[in-house]
Amino acid sequence: MSGRNLLGWLFFFCAGVWLQHLYPGLDFLLPGVLVSLGEGRVVQTLCVSAACVLIQEGLGTLDFGAAILWYLSVTLVFLLGRYFFRITNILFAILVAAASGVTHFGITQLMCMLQQHSASLETLGNESLQQALALIVTWKIFAFLRHQVMPHAQSS
């Protein structure tokens, strides 16, 4: 990873954690994984995904494993969806964001049941909808910024 690339990712992680502090319950690191997937750099994607999972598990209130399931499910949707859409297509972003909202709802509900926590379905539904909307916006903003900083990178 070049120095400029590494600085870009460090800035992204700082901004993502700061946004998560401002908006608890929303994941602002997932767009980085999606941008990295779009760039097609396997080692970079594995490193970014591992860092995101570790950060999410450290910040989260649920037991270990929720972030892993969350990132794997959204990555799977991304990988399957790119066979039907171009990754720069807004419909693709909407599909991935909608799937992320649904998986966020399902995984959080499952983990709450396993840990015997109670979660309001209305609150969880609102949070999942906010997550889907925030993902579309932050993914496209980060992809645009990344393309401005590193024009040679394939932007998603």
C-alpha positions as CSV (number, residue, x, y, z in Angstrom):
1,M,0.0,0.0,0.0
2,S,1.4,3.4,-1.0
3,G,1.8,6.2,1.6
4,R,-0.9,8.2,-0.1
5,N,-3.3,5.3,-0.1
6,L,-2.5,4.5,3.6
7,L,-3.1,8.2,4.5
8,G,-6.4,8.1,2.7
9,W,-7.5,5.0,4.6
10,L,-6.4,6.5,8.0
11,F,-8.4,9.6,7.2
12,F,-11.4,7.4,6.3
13,F,-11.2,5.4,9.6
14,C,-10.9,8.6,11.7
15,A,-13.9,10.2,9.9
16,G,-15.9,6.9,10.2
17,V,-15.3,6.5,13.9
18,W,-16.1,10.2,14.5
19,L,-19.4,9.9,12.5
20,Q,-20.3,6.8,14.5
21,H,-19.8,8.8,17.7
22,L,-22.1,11.5,16.3
23,Y,-24.7,9.0,15.1
24,P,-24.7,6.0,17.4
25,G,-26.2,2.8,15.9
26,L,-25.1,3.6,12.4
27,D,-22.1,2.0,10.7
28,F,-20.0,4.6,8.8
29,L,-17.1,2.1,8.1
30,L,-19.0,-0.1,5.7
31,P,-18.7,2.3,2.8
32,G,-14.9,1.9,3.0
33,V,-15.3,-1.9,2.5
34,L,-17.6,-1.3,-0.5
35,V,-15.2,1.2,-2.1
36,S,-12.3,-1.2,-1.6
37,L,-14.3,-4.0,-3.1
38,G,-15.1,-1.8,-6.0
39,E,-11.4,-1.1,-6.5
40,G,-10.7,-4.8,-6.8
41,R,-7.6,-4.9,-4.6
42,V,-7.9,-8.1,-2.7
43,V,-5.2,-7.5,-0.1
44,Q,-6.4,-4.0,0.6
45,T,-10.0,-5.2,0.9
46,L,-9.0,-7.9,3.4
47,C,-7.0,-5.4,5.5
48,V,-9.8,-2.8,5.4
49,S,-12.5,-5.4,6.2
50,A,-10.5,-6.8,9.1
51,A,-9.9,-3.3,10.5
52,C,-13.6,-2.4,10.2
53,V,-14.7,-5.6,11.9
54,L,-12.3,-5.1,14.7
55,I,-13.3,-1.5,15.2
56,Q,-17.0,-2.4,15.1
57,E,-16.6,-5.3,17.5
58,G,-14.7,-3.0,19.9
59,L,-17.3,-0.2,19.6
60,G,-20.4,-2.5,19.7
61,T,-22.6,-3.5,22.5
62,L,-23.5,-6.9,21.1
63,D,-21.4,-10.0,21.7
64,F,-18.6,-10.9,19.3
65,G,-19.7,-12.0,15.8
66,A,-22.4,-9.5,14.9
67,A,-20.0,-7.3,12.9
68,I,-18.5,-10.3,11.1
69,L,-22.0,-11.5,10.0
70,W,-22.9,-8.0,9.0
71,Y,-19.8,-7.4,6.8
72,L,-19.9,-10.8,5.3
73,S,-23.6,-10.5,4.3
74,V,-23.2,-7.1,2.7
75,T,-20.0,-8.2,1.0
76,L,-21.9,-11.2,-0.4
77,V,-24.7,-8.9,-1.7
78,F,-22.0,-6.7,-3.3
79,L,-20.2,-9.6,-5.0
80,L,-23.5,-11.1,-6.3
81,G,-25.0,-7.8,-7.3
82,R,-22.0,-6.7,-9.4
83,Y,-22.8,-9.5,-11.9
84,F,-26.2,-7.8,-12.6
85,F,-25.2,-4.1,-12.3
86,R,-22.3,-1.9,-12.9
87,I,-20.9,-0.9,-9.5
88,T,-21.1,2.8,-10.4
89,N,-24.9,2.4,-11.1
90,I,-27.1,4.1,-8.5
91,L,-29.5,1.1,-8.7
92,F,-26.7,-1.1,-7.5
93,A,-26.0,1.3,-4.6
94,I,-29.7,1.3,-3.7
95,L,-29.8,-2.5,-3.9
96,V,-26.8,-2.9,-1.6
97,A,-28.1,-0.3,0.8
98,A,-31.5,-1.9,1.0
99,A,-29.9,-5.3,1.6
100,S,-27.7,-3.8,4.3
101,G,-30.7,-2.4,6.0
102,V,-32.5,-5.7,5.9
103,T,-29.4,-7.6,7.1
104,H,-28.8,-5.0,9.8
105,F,-32.4,-5.6,11.1
106,G,-32.1,-9.4,10.9
107,I,-28.6,-9.7,12.5
108,T,-29.3,-7.3,15.3
109,Q,-32.6,-9.0,16.1
110,L,-30.9,-12.4,16.0
111,M,-28.1,-11.3,18.3
112,C,-30.5,-9.6,20.7
113,M,-32.5,-12.8,21.0
114,L,-29.4,-14.9,21.5
115,Q,-28.2,-12.5,24.2
116,Q,-31.6,-12.2,25.7
117,H,-31.7,-8.4,25.2
118,S,-35.0,-6.7,24.2
119,A,-35.0,-4.6,21.1
120,S,-37.9,-2.4,20.0
121,L,-38.9,-3.5,16.5
122,E,-39.9,0.1,15.7
123,T,-36.5,1.5,16.9
124,L,-34.6,-1.3,15.1
125,G,-36.6,-0.7,11.9
126,N,-35.9,3.0,12.0
127,E,-32.2,2.4,12.7
128,S,-32.1,-0.1,9.8
129,L,-33.7,2.4,7.4
130,Q,-31.3,5.1,8.5
131,Q,-28.4,2.8,8.0
132,A,-29.6,2.0,4.4
133,L,-30.0,5.7,3.6
134,A,-26.7,6.7,5.3
135,L,-24.9,4.0,3.4
136,I,-25.9,5.3,0.0
137,V,-24.8,8.8,0.8
138,T,-21.5,8.0,2.6
139,W,-20.5,5.3,0.0
140,K,-20.9,7.7,-2.9
141,I,-19.2,10.6,-1.1
142,F,-16.3,8.4,-0.1
143,A,-16.0,6.9,-3.5
144,F,-16.0,10.4,-5.0
145,L,-13.4,11.7,-2.5
146,R,-11.2,8.6,-3.0
147,H,-11.3,9.1,-6.8
148,Q,-10.3,12.7,-6.4
149,V,-7.3,11.8,-4.2
150,M,-6.3,8.7,-6.1
151,P,-7.6,9.1,-9.7
152,H,-5.9,5.9,-10.8
153,A,-8.0,3.8,-8.4
154,Q,-11.2,2.2,-9.8
155,S,-13.9,4.0,-7.9
156,S,-17.2,2.5,-6.9
